[in-house]
């Protein structure tokens, strides 16, 4: 009887021990979700570095764009100044009756891109140069007429008039031929005076 009680008591103690052991072996509950941690210092530095690089790139791009714009503007200004110089030079040539040079300047301006204001000035110059050329051609035609008429006095006057112009090489050749005709048209002492006078005028051409 005692033996049975002892077995029963031992069995109860074992059961309790087993039960306690099972409770201790149960898995612990999952940890509660932790709030997100702020970015670490290295990460913050990396973001700042990227931001600075972007800002530097944008700044450099602006500088390059501004530099390019300034270069273009300088080119435009230089071109405008050069064209204006040609226009002013052609005006001076017309006023000085330098027909050959003025004609060359106007022809040069014809191949240049002009703004509306410059175009107006050049068109006006073309008219003035054409008028200058017309005056020269008229004088040459009159000189040819009086040379044929052997009118020394009138011929000398026309030669002096033409000498005030700067002629083209072709025009100068024609005038020189007409002078020679006038020199042949006079004789004796008058011929010597005529040749001297015409020679002086010939040397006075611009």
C-alpha positions in Angstrom: 0.0 0.0 0.0 2.7 2.4 0.9 4.5 1.3 -2.2 1.5 2.3 -4.4 1.2 5.7 -2.7 4.8 6.3 -3.2 4.4 5.5 -6.9 1.4 7.8 -7.2 3.2 10.6 -5.4 6.2 10.2 -7.7 4.0 10.2 -10.7 2.3 13.5 -9.6 5.6 15.1 -9.0 6.8 14.0 -12.4 3.7 15.4 -14.1 4.1 18.7 -12.4 7.7 18.9 -13.4 6.8 18.0 -17.0 4.1 20.7 -17.0 6.4 23.3 -15.7 9.0 22.3 -18.3 6.6 22.8 -21.2 5.6 26.2 -20.0 9.2 27.3 -19.9 9.9 26.0 -23.4 7.0 28.0 -25.0 8.3 30.5 -27.7 8.4 34.1 -26.6 6.1 36.6 -28.3 7.4 38.6 -31.3 9.0 41.9 -30.4 7.0 45.1 -31.0 7.7 47.1 -34.2 10.3 49.7 -33.5 9.9 53.2 -35.0 12.1 54.0 -38.0 15.5 55.3 -37.0 16.8 58.6 -38.5 19.4 58.5 -41.3 22.9 57.9 -40.1 25.6 60.6 -40.5 27.3 58.9 -43.5 23.9 58.7 -45.3 23.3 62.4 -44.6 26.7 63.3 -45.9 26.2 61.4 -49.1 22.9 63.2 -49.8 24.5 66.5 -49.1 27.4 65.7 -51.4 25.0 64.7 -54.3 23.1 67.9 -53.8 26.2 70.0 -53.9 27.4 68.2 -57.0 24.0 69.0 -58.7 24.2 72.6 -57.7 27.8 72.9 -58.9 26.8 71.4 -62.3 23.9 73.8 -62.7 26.1 76.8 -61.8 28.8 75.7 -64.3 26.2 75.2 -67.0 24.9 78.7 -66.4 28.4 80.1 -66.7 29.0 78.2 -69.9 25.7 79.5 -71.3 26.4 83.1 -70.3 29.9 82.9 -71.8 28.6 81.5 -75.1 26.0 84.2 -75.2 28.6 86.9 -74.6 30.8 85.5 -77.3 27.9 85.5 -79.8 27.0 89.1 -78.8 30.6 90.2 -79.3 30.7 88.6 -82.7 27.5 90.4 -83.6 28.8 93.7 -82.3 32.1 93.3 -84.1 30.3 92.4 -87.3 28.0 95.4 -87.0 30.9 97.7 -86.3 32.8 96.4 -89.3 29.8 96.9 -91.6 29.2 100.4 -90.2 32.9 101.1 -90.9 32.5 100.1 -94.5 29.3 102.2 -94.9 31.0 105.3 -93.4 34.1 104.8 -95.6 31.9 104.5 -98.7 30.1 107.8 -97.7 33.5 109.5 -97.5 34.5 108.2 -100.8 31.4 109.4 -102.5 31.8 112.9 -101.0 35.4 113.0 -102.2 34.3 111.8 -105.7 36.4 108.6 -105.3 34.1 106.7 -107.6 36.3 103.6 -108.1 36.8 103.0 -104.3 33.2 103.8 -103.5 32.0 101.4 -106.2 34.2 98.7 -104.7 32.9 99.4 -101.2 29.3 99.1 -102.2 30.0 95.9 -104.1 31.6 94.5 -100.9 28.6 95.5 -98.8 26.3 93.6 -101.3 27.7 90.3 -100.0 27.3 91.2 -96.3 24.2 90.4 -94.1 22.8 93.7 -93.1 20.2 94.8 -90.6 17.2 96.9 -91.8 18.9 100.2 -90.9 22.2 99.3 -92.6 20.3 98.1 -95.6 18.6 101.5 -96.0 22.0 103.2 -95.8 23.5 100.9 -98.3 20.6 101.4 -100.7 21.1 105.2 -100.4 24.8 104.7 -101.1 24.1 102.7 -104.2 22.0 105.6 -105.6 24.8 108.1 -104.8 27.5 106.0 -106.4 25.3 105.4 -109.5 24.8 109.2 -109.8 28.6 109.7 -109.4 29.2 107.2 -112.2 26.6 108.8 -114.3 28.3 112.2 -114.0 31.6 110.7 -115.0 30.0 108.9 -118.1 28.3 112.1 -119.1 31.6 114.0 -118.8 33.4 111.4 -120.9 30.7 111.5 -123.6 31.0 115.3 -123.8 34.8 115.0 -123.9 34.5 112.6 -126.8 32.2 115.0 -128.7 34.5 118.1 -128.3 37.6 116.0 -129.1 35.9 115.0 -132.4 35.1 118.7 -132.9 38.7 119.6 -132.1 37.5 122.1 -129.5 40.6 122.5 -127.4 39.2 125.0 -125.0 36.1 123.1 -124.1 38.0 119.8 -124.1 40.5 121.2 -121.6 37.6 122.2 -119.3 36.1 118.8 -119.5 39.4 117.1 -118.8 39.9 119.2 -115.7 36.4 118.3 -114.6 37.0 114.6 -115.0 40.4 115.0 -113.2 38.4 115.8 -110.0 37.0 112.2 -110.0 38.7 109.0 -109.1 38.1 106.9 -112.2 38.1 103.2 -112.7 41.0 101.9 -114.8 38.7 101.4 -117.8 37.4 105.0 -117.5 40.9 106.4 -117.1 42.0 104.6 -120.3 39.2 106.2 -122.3 39.9 109.7 -120.9 43.6 109.3 -121.7 42.8 108.4 -125.3 40.5 111.5 -125.6 43.3 113.7 -124.2 45.6 112.3 -126.9 43.1 113.3 -129.5 42.9 116.8 -128.2 46.7 117.1 -128.2 46.7 116.1 -131.9 44.0 118.6 -132.7 46.1 121.7 -132.0 49.2 122.8 -133.8 52.2 125.1 -133.5 52.8 127.0 -130.3 49.3 126.4 -129.2 50.0 122.7 -129.5 52.9 122.9 -127.0 50.7 124.9 -124.5 47.9 122.4 -125.0 50.1 119.4 -124.5 51.6 121.0 -121.3 48.2 121.9 -119.9 46.7 118.5 -120.7 49.8 116.8 -119.3 49.4 118.6 -116.0 45.8 117.6 -115.8 46.7 114.0 -116.7 49.1 113.9 -113.8 46.5 115.4 -111.4 44.1 112.5 -111.6 43.4 110.9 -108.2 
